[in-house]
């Protein structure tokens, strides 16, 4: 299995919660509010406020995930082929669009932009995150042997009878 999947499987259930459940739940909530904010071009109101709070919380949370994994895991990782690298590095690259959303919401980015231009930037950052996040998930779920990795003779994992 890839390092991405192994990270989620070890230390159950904590790694799964910290590295997948919390960021995905926040991202899905952000996407949900984003649809209404963009469709209705909301610049104020309760839904826009929730969208802003979610964007800031997710950006800073994922920055913490990025820093934690970059310091504790990445220096010691033994790569399992190109697919593994794509999975892990795509996951970690999510920090760029997510933290950009937080900085945009805090007024650090886009200071001289109109509300419509900021909305567009927010939407584009979210799209970039969704793309890299899905690349990470798909590549993380693939067998590293598909990309030429030959890591030994360990038996493949089995999910049992269905």
C-alpha positions as CSV (number, residue, x, y, z in Angstrom):
1,X,0.0,0.0,0.0
2,X,1.0,3.6,-0.4
3,X,2.4,5.7,2.5
4,X,-0.8,7.8,2.2
5,X,-3.0,4.8,3.0
6,X,-0.6,3.5,5.6
7,X,-0.7,6.9,7.4
8,X,-4.5,6.7,7.6
9,X,-4.5,3.1,8.8
10,X,-1.9,3.3,11.6
11,X,-2.8,4.6,15.0
12,X,-6.5,3.9,14.5
13,X,-8.7,5.9,14.7
14,X,-6.7,9.0,15.4
15,X,-4.7,9.4,12.1
16,X,-7.9,8.7,10.1
17,X,-9.7,11.4,12.1
18,X,-6.9,14.0,12.1
19,X,-5.7,13.6,8.5
20,X,-8.9,12.7,6.7
21,X,-12.1,13.1,8.6
22,X,-11.6,16.6,10.0
23,X,-10.1,18.2,6.8
24,X,-12.7,16.5,4.5
25,X,-15.6,17.4,6.8
26,X,-14.4,21.0,6.8
27,X,-13.8,21.0,3.1
28,X,-17.2,19.6,2.3
29,X,-18.9,22.2,4.5
30,X,-16.9,24.9,2.8
31,X,-17.9,23.5,-0.6
32,X,-21.5,23.4,0.4
33,X,-21.6,27.0,1.6
34,X,-19.5,28.1,-1.4
35,X,-22.2,26.9,-3.8
36,X,-24.7,29.3,-2.2
37,X,-22.3,32.1,-1.7
38,X,-21.2,32.1,-5.3
39,X,-24.6,31.4,-6.8
40,X,-26.3,34.1,-4.8
41,X,-23.2,36.4,-4.9
42,X,-23.4,36.8,-1.1
43,X,-21.1,39.4,0.3
44,X,-22.7,39.5,3.7
45,X,-25.1,37.5,5.9
46,X,-25.0,34.4,8.0
47,X,-24.1,31.9,5.3
48,X,-21.2,34.1,4.0
49,X,-20.0,34.4,7.6
50,X,-20.0,30.6,8.0
51,X,-18.2,30.3,4.7
52,X,-15.5,32.7,6.0
53,X,-15.1,30.9,9.3
54,X,-14.9,27.5,7.6
55,X,-12.3,28.9,5.1
56,X,-10.1,30.3,7.9
57,X,-10.5,27.2,10.1
58,X,-9.7,24.8,7.3
59,X,-6.7,26.8,6.1
60,X,-5.1,27.0,9.5
61,X,-6.0,23.4,10.3
62,X,-4.4,22.1,7.1
63,X,-1.4,24.3,7.7
64,X,-0.9,22.4,11.0
65,X,-1.4,19.1,9.2
66,X,1.2,20.1,6.6
67,X,3.7,21.2,9.1
68,X,3.2,18.2,11.3
69,X,3.7,15.7,8.4
70,X,6.5,17.7,6.9
71,X,8.5,17.6,10.1
72,X,7.6,14.1,11.5
73,X,6.9,11.9,8.5
74,X,8.3,13.3,5.2
75,X,12.0,13.3,6.2
76,X,11.8,9.6,7.1
77,X,9.5,8.3,4.3
78,X,10.6,5.4,2.2
79,X,9.0,6.1,-1.2
80,X,7.0,3.2,-2.8
81,X,7.2,4.4,-6.4
82,X,6.0,7.4,-8.3
83,X,2.3,6.8,-7.5
84,X,3.2,7.0,-3.8
85,X,5.1,10.3,-4.3
86,X,2.1,11.7,-6.3
87,X,-0.3,10.7,-3.5
88,X,1.7,12.1,-0.6
89,X,2.9,15.3,-2.4
90,X,-0.6,16.0,-3.8
91,X,-2.1,15.7,-0.3
92,X,0.5,18.0,1.2
93,X,0.1,20.5,-1.7
94,X,-3.4,21.1,-0.5
95,X,-2.0,23.5,2.0
96,X,-1.3,26.1,-0.8
97,X,-4.9,26.7,-1.9
98,X,-6.4,26.1,1.6
99,X,-4.1,28.5,3.4
100,X,-4.6,31.0,0.5
101,X,-8.3,30.9,1.3
102,X,-7.6,31.6,4.9
103,X,-5.3,34.5,4.0
104,X,-7.9,35.8,1.5
105,X,-10.6,35.7,4.2
106,X,-8.3,37.5,6.7
107,X,-7.6,40.3,4.2
108,X,-3.9,39.4,3.7
109,X,-4.4,38.4,0.1
110,X,-6.6,40.3,-2.4
111,X,-6.6,43.6,-0.5
112,X,-7.1,45.7,-3.6
113,X,-9.6,43.3,-5.2
114,X,-13.3,43.9,-5.5
115,X,-15.7,41.6,-3.6
116,X,-16.4,39.8,-6.9
117,X,-12.7,39.3,-7.7
118,X,-12.2,37.9,-4.1
119,X,-15.1,35.5,-4.6
120,X,-13.6,34.3,-7.8
121,X,-10.2,33.8,-6.1
122,X,-11.9,31.9,-3.3
123,X,-13.7,29.7,-5.7
124,X,-10.6,29.0,-7.8
125,X,-8.5,28.1,-4.7
126,X,-11.2,25.7,-3.6
127,X,-11.3,24.1,-7.0
128,X,-7.5,23.6,-6.9
129,X,-7.7,22.0,-3.5
130,X,-10.5,19.6,-4.7
131,X,-8.3,18.6,-7.6
132,X,-5.2,17.9,-5.7
133,X,-7.1,16.3,-2.9
134,X,-8.8,13.9,-5.3
135,X,-5.5,13.1,-7.1
136,X,-4.1,12.3,-3.6
137,X,-7.0,10.0,-2.8
138,X,-7.0,8.1,-6.1
139,X,-3.2,7.7,-6.2
140,X,-3.2,6.8,-2.5
141,X,-5.6,4.0,-3.1
142,X,-3.7,2.4,-5.9
143,X,-1.3,-0.4,-5.5
144,X,2.3,1.0,-5.8
145,X,3.2,-2.1,-7.9
146,X,1.0,-0.6,-10.7
147,X,3.7,2.1,-11.1
148,X,6.6,-0.3,-11.0
149,X,7.4,-0.5,-7.3
150,X,8.7,-3.8,-6.2
151,X,8.9,-3.6,-2.4
152,X,9.3,-7.2,-1.4
153,X,7.3,-10.4,-1.1
154,X,4.7,-9.3,1.5
155,X,1.3,-10.8,0.9
156,X,-1.3,-8.3,-0.5
157,X,-3.9,-7.0,1.9
158,X,-7.3,-8.7,1.7
159,X,-10.6,-7.2,2.5
160,X,-12.1,-10.7,3.0
161,X,-15.2,-12.2,1.4
162,X,-17.8,-9.8,0.2
